[in-house]
């Protein structure tokens, strides 16, 4: 019984290994992607207004966007094998 326990313990510890090469680079892909998506990291400190849309158009766009979440989209039958449904022959 002791030999079996020792062998099992050694086998279990063999699975525990450190991976310094992987751990050193863990998260690099996410950090690189985030940096590529950031146009201006200091945008919050810039006192100038954002160029592109006037206030009235931006407000209407936000209201229209928020209105799309008031009710769920209609259910549609995507799989329609064999013709139309609900029509008599």
N, C-alpha and C positions, 0 to 999 in steps of 0.2 A: 504494500500500500504506500509506503514512503517513497519507493522508487517511482511509482506511477505519479504521485503528487509532484515530486521533484521534476520529472520529465515534462509534465503538464505545465508546471510553473515556468520552466525554461522555454518551452514552446510559446507560451503566452508573452513572455518578456521579449522574445525574438521579434514579435510584431510591433513592439514599441521602439521606434527609431525616430531620431530627429531628422528633419529635412531642412537643413540650413539653406540650401539653394532655392527651394520653393518658398520657404518662409520669408526670406530676405526680399523677394519680389512680390509677395502676396498683396494684392490690391493695386498693383501698378497699372493694370489695364483700365480699371475704373477711374483712377486718378488722371490718367492720360486722356480718357474720353471726356471727363468733366472739364479738363483744361481746354480741350479742343472745342467744346460747346460754349465756353465762356468767351464772349466777344470782348468785353471790357470788365475785368475783375474789380475795378475801382468805380464802377458806375454809380454806386450808392453815394459816393462822396462828391459827385459832379453836380454843381448847383444849376447847370443849364438844363433847360427843358428838353424833353425827348422830341426829336424832329420826326415828322412823318404824318401824323394825324392831328386834326384839330379836335378840340374838346367835345364839340357836339357829335361829331361822327364817332369818336371813341366811346362816348356815353351810350349812344344808340347801339353800337356793336356789342357792348357789354350787356345791355338789357336784353337784346335779342339772343345772345349766347345763354344767359341765365334762364330765359324763357323756354329753352329747349329741354330743360330738366323738370318742368312742372308736371308733365305726364309722360308715361312710358311710350316708346314708339309702338305703332300698330304691329300686330302679329301678322306675318305674311307666310304663305305656304311656299317654301323654297323648292321642295321636291315635288314635282308635278309629273309623275310618270303615267302615261296613258291618257293624256288629254285633260280637258277641263273637269273640274269637280263641281257637282251640284246641278248639272244640266241633264235633263231627261233625254232619253233617246226616242 
